[in-house]
């Protein structure tokens, strides 16, 4: 990967020859994000994740964004870590646009992916009108996701996702895969989020060795990616195919 600099900001290779311009994290006001979500109206609530509630927002310049919100007192570590995360730029990673830390709230502002999580297009939830994926699309999504994770692992210092799963793979209007929440687990750990544990039992995406050795690493991300591939190929949730309480490991079950 090549990185160049311009007067306006960093330009980082997307890994496939396309360059994307990066200008760092923008600090939003609470008023701006409140207006973007119509005062965080429930109609704009699109989900929830490890960081908190997720709202769809429309900025004054017409940009559609995803706003992740949690309660939290102002902390300099929050801004410091967010600025580091905003420097990560790759075609297959969801871009962190900015942040807000005001009114007892901490918010992350990401680019909005209209087709949502890949999970919506794999599982038959009976709730959403979704596009069923052809094999060629699944292959492209697998390759794009692998490139996104590989980019994180190639950084210095290395970024380990720590919470990779199918719901953290989003797809844009062209079904280009982008890995979401890169670095968010580390951010929450640094903020000492009520002693949150990222090695809880019962998570089928988690490498069993994490429970034994207590460390999340590039290898544990790769294990999680393997579970994601199993769901991508079968179109079913691994949790419904395999029980974490089984005496047999998931790897043994697959073989």
Secondary structure as UniProt FT lines:
FT   STRAND          3..5
FT   STRAND          10..13
FT   STRAND          19..22
FT   STRAND          26..27
FT   HELIX           30..36
FT   TURN            37..40
FT   HELIX           42..44
FT   STRAND          45..48
FT   STRAND          53..58
FT   TURN            60..61
FT   STRAND          64..71
FT   HELIX           76..86
FT   TURN            91..92
FT   STRAND          96..102
FT   TURN            103..104
FT   STRAND          105..111
FT   TURN            114..115
FT   HELIX           119..122
FT   HELIX           135..154
FT   HELIX           166..168
FT   STRAND          169..171
FT   TURN            173..174
FT   STRAND          177..179
FT   TURN            182..183
FT   HELIX           184..190
FT   TURN            191..192
FT   TURN            194..195
FT   TURN            201..202
FT   TURN            204..205
FT   HELIX           208..213
FT   HELIX           218..234
FT   HELIX           238..241
FT   TURN            244..245
FT   HELIX           250..254
//
